[in-house]
Amino acid sequence: MQRRKEHVHGGGRMNPVEIVPGIQWVGVLDTQLRVFDVIMEAKHGTTYNSYLVRGRDKVALIDASKAAFAETFLETLRPAIDPAAIDYMVCNHLEPDHSGALVDVLDVASKAQVVVTKPGRTLLRALLNRDVKPTVAGEGDRVDLGGKTLRFVMAPFLHWPDTMFTYLEEDQVLFSGDFLGAHYCDPRLFNDLIPNYDDAFRYYFQVIMRPFKEYVRQALDKIESLPIKVVCPVHGPILRTDIGRYIDMYRAWSAEPPGPKKQRLLVFFVSSYGNTERMAHAIGRGIREAGADAEVVDLTKVDVRTRLDDIEAAEGMVVGTCTINGDALEHAWSLLSALTTIKLKDKLGATFGAFGWSGEGPLMLAERMKGLKFRVPEEPLRVQLVPTDADLRSCEEYGKRLVAAL
């Protein structure tokens, strides 16, 4: 099979690093990465962490690297072991940034038995485009390497359906996949040797784990009874101190948001000439008059990422936009694009806006909100140019009807 060639810059090779006796880091540093998977900032680069575990009798490699760094990955691995001597290739998670180099690894580690979860079996075939017969791990299954026992802990949807953790019983090391990771590249590797990276840790949770809070809570409950001395994620620093602090942060961030004392709707708007803004405030008045809480927010003055917790806690949201060149404004689209990390099903959604002659903007937003699983009980409310007093009363009534639909 033709080798993949590196086609990106920044893949840094290091020598293998011992974590505890019998366990080595054999990953890749991606020092120049600034955008990950198109959607994430990576101001500090990232790492693709892979781990070699040696028992008396067998050797396991846990996770690999992305295809672009396959050669660098193998160059890091070879000083630690001849790949032909690897007995198990454990894939905690088959996203291509950890499995893209798998073809190259298996070409040289020809006897390695691939270990995946049941959902991972299907993904593995699609990834390799070859017939493979992996070992399928289930909850609590073990692999004895000789004095080092790997136990598999199912952790689905963290953040792919195939995810599992691997727990090394004797050394109390948790190989956690993306869980408890971060896009943060530092050749010192260990959290106690590098500056505080809490911001990167939180940002990673918000983008990657936030949509799966329920599964985060389930995983935290599963590992609560495990004594853990080291956490080895696939991105970012290896945790060997203050592990409880990082777990506590995940617990806090994944907790169910407290319900508001009374029903609450957020009214977001973007307005060119103030007409959509006047509608927004009138809708807010109607919501309050109906007994619910309303906050009216100008999208040009807020970073919507800072309001995700508020949106998640509210019963719904109303989005207003004027129409320019037959479309809603970018601020409104950006708001809806930011909501992919929130559970939206059955939240109330509605749209409104002033327009000059066509007025498609609110209609487009309403269709997108339906696609995001909002419940949209009302047709978009639209006003041509400057709203009259009667129009503003209609906006107030619109707000009242939205509360009645909660």
Secondary structure, 3 states (H helix, E strand, C coil): CCCCCCCCCCEECCCCEEEECCEEECCEEECCCCEECCCEECCCCEEECCEEEECCCCEEEECCCCHHHHHHHHHHHCCCCCHHHCCEEECCCCCHHHHCCHHHHHHHCCCCEEEECHHHHHHHHHHHCCCCCCEECCCCCEEECCCCEEEEEECCCCCCCCCEEEEECCCCEEEEECCCCCCCCCCCCEHHHCCCCHHHHHHHHHHHHHHHHHHHHHHHHHHCCCCCCEEEECCCCEECCCHHHHHHHHHHHHCCCCCCCCCEEEEEEECCCCHHHHHHHHHHHHHHHCCCEEEEEEHHHCCHHHHHHHHHHCCEEEEEECEECCEECHHHHHHHHHHHHCCCCCCEEEEEEEECCCCHHHHHHHHHHHHCCCECCCCCEEEECCCCHHHHHHHHHHHHHHHHCC
